[in-house]
Amino acid sequence: MSEKSNQDDFGEDIDFSKYISDFEENLHSKFNKNKFTKILLRKIFLNAYMISILLGIIYSLTGLPFPTLLNNILESLSGAVFPLALISLGLFAAEKKIIDCSWKQLIIYYFMRMIFSPAVALLVAFILGIKGEEGQILVITFCLPLALMSYILSTQYNLSPGIYSTQIIIQNFLMIPSFFLWFAILRSIPFFS
C-alpha cells in the first residue's frame, strides 16, 4: 500500500510515515537511527515556515524600520490568503466523511484541545500573574479551534487526513459550548475579575 507523497516548499518529497516505519523497524541500528534523526532535523529546520520565523526574529532584533512598500505588498497578500485558505479548507473537509476516525480518537482530541489546553493556559496565567482581561484572553485563545493549521500540516505531510478532517468539522461545532464553559469558569474566579 503506497501512500501519496507530498512535496515540501523546496520540491523534495516528504513521506514521514516511511521514515517512521524505517526507524521503528531498525530501532537498534545506530546507522539508521542517526540517518533518520539527520533527515528529520533537516526537514524541520529547512522548512520554509521555520526559515521565515527565524528571519523575522533576526530582522526584529536589528531594530530597522520595516520598508513601507514591502509592508503594503504583504498586507495585500494577507487579505487574499486567508479567504483562499478557508476555501481550500472547505474543499478538504467536503471530500471526507464527517466522522472519519474512531470515537475514542475524537473524544481524546476534544479533551486535549478544548479542556486540557485551556487548563494549562489557566495554570500559566496563575504562575505568571497574568490577571484580568489579559488572563481571560490567554485562556480563551487556547480554547479556540486551530482548523487552518491542522489542515495545512495534515495535507503538507500527509499525516492522517481523515482524523484532521473530523477534528476540523467537529471542533468548530464543539468550540461554542467549550468557549462558554471556560468563559463562565473565568468569570467565577476572582483572579480574573
DABELRA-V549853 format. One record per pair of residues at least 24 apart in sequence whose ideal C-beta (glycine too) atoms are under 10 Angstrom apart, sorted by the first residue. I is the first residue (numbers start at 1). J is the second residue. D is the distance in whole Angstrom. If there is no record, write none. Layout:
{{I,J,D} {I,J,D}}
//
This chain:
{{3,158,6} {4,158,6} {4,161,10} {5,158,7} {6,155,7} {6,156,6} {6,157,7} {6,158,5} {6,159,10} {7,156,9} {8,43,7} {8,46,8} {8,47,7} {8,48,7} {8,49,10} {8,156,7} {8,157,9} {9,46,9} {9,47,7} {9,48,4} {9,49,8} {9,51,9} {9,52,10} {9,156,9} {10,43,10} {10,46,7} {10,47,9} {10,48,8} {10,51,10} {12,42,9} {12,43,8} {12,46,9} {14,43,7} {14,47,10} {14,156,7} {14,157,6} {14,158,7} {14,159,10} {15,157,8} {15,158,7} {16,40,8} {16,43,8} {16,157,6} {16,158,8} {16,159,7} {17,157,9} {17,158,7} {17,159,8} {17,160,10} {19,43,9} {43,157,9} {47,156,9} {49,152,9} {49,153,10} {49,156,9} {82,148,8} {85,147,10} {85,148,6} {85,151,8} {85,152,8} {86,147,9} {86,148,7} {86,151,10} {88,148,9} {88,151,8} {88,152,9} {88,155,9} {89,147,6} {89,148,6} {89,150,9} {89,151,5} {89,152,9} {89,155,10} {89,165,10} {89,168,7} {90,151,10} {90,168,10} {92,147,10} {92,151,6} {92,152,10} {92,154,8} {92,155,7} {92,161,8} {92,164,8} {92,165,6} {92,168,8} {93,147,8} {93,151,8} {93,164,9} {93,165,5} {93,166,9} {93,168,5} {93,169,6} {93,172,10} {94,165,9} {94,169,10} {95,161,9} {95,165,8} {96,161,7} {96,162,6} {96,163,10} {96,164,9} {96,165,4} {96,166,7} {96,168,9} {96,169,8} {97,162,7} {97,165,8} {97,166,8} {97,169,9} {98,165,8} {98,166,7} {98,169,6} {98,170,8} {99,162,9} {99,165,9} {99,166,5} {99,169,8} {99,170,7} {100,160,9} {100,161,8} {100,162,4} {100,163,7} {100,164,9} {100,165,6} {100,166,5} {100,167,10} {100,169,9} {101,160,8} {101,162,6} {101,163,4} {101,164,9} {101,165,9} {101,166,5} {101,167,8} {101,170,10} {102,163,9} {102,166,9} {103,166,10} {105,160,9} {105,162,10} {105,163,6} {105,166,8} {105,167,9} {106,163,8} {106,166,6} {106,167,7} {106,170,6} {106,171,9} {106,174,10} {109,150,10} {109,163,8} {109,164,10} {109,166,8} {109,167,6} {109,170,8} {109,171,8} {110,167,8} {110,170,7} {110,171,7} {110,174,6} {110,175,10} {110,178,8} {113,142,9} {113,143,8} {113,144,9} {113,145,8} {113,146,8} {113,150,10} {113,167,8} {113,171,7} {113,174,9} {113,175,9} {113,178,9} {114,142,9} {114,143,6} {114,144,9} {114,145,9} {114,171,8} {114,174,6} {114,175,7} {114,177,9} {114,178,4} {114,179,9} {114,181,9} {114,182,8} {115,143,9} {115,178,7} {115,181,9} {115,182,9} {116,142,9} {117,141,10} {117,142,5} {117,143,7} {117,144,10} {117,146,10} {118,142,4} {118,143,5} {118,144,9} {118,178,8} {118,179,10} {118,181,9} {118,182,5} {118,185,9} {118,186,9} {119,143,10} {119,182,9} {119,185,10} {121,182,9} {122,182,8} {122,185,8} {122,186,8} {122,189,8} {122,191,9} {122,192,9} {125,186,9} {125,189,10} {125,191,8} {125,192,8} {126,189,9} {126,191,7} {126,192,10} {129,191,9} {130,191,9} {130,192,9} {131,190,10} {131,191,6} {131,192,7} {131,193,9} {132,191,9} {132,192,6} {132,193,7} {133,186,10} {133,192,8} {133,193,10} {134,192,9} {135,186,8} {135,189,9} {135,191,7} {135,192,5} {136,182,9} {136,183,8} {136,186,5} {136,187,8} {136,189,9} {136,192,5} {136,193,10} {137,186,10} {137,192,10} {138,186,10} {138,192,10} {139,182,6} {139,183,9} {139,185,8} {139,186,6} {139,189,10} {139,192,8} {140,178,10} {140,179,7} {140,182,6} {140,183,7} {140,186,8} {142,182,9} {143,175,7} {143,178,5} {143,179,6} {143,180,10} {143,181,9} {143,182,5} {143,183,9} {144,171,9} {144,172,10} {144,175,7} {144,178,9} {144,179,8} {145,170,9} {145,171,4} {145,172,5} {145,173,10} {145,174,9} {145,175,5} {145,178,9} {145,179,10} {146,171,8} {147,171,6} {147,172,6} {147,175,9}}
//
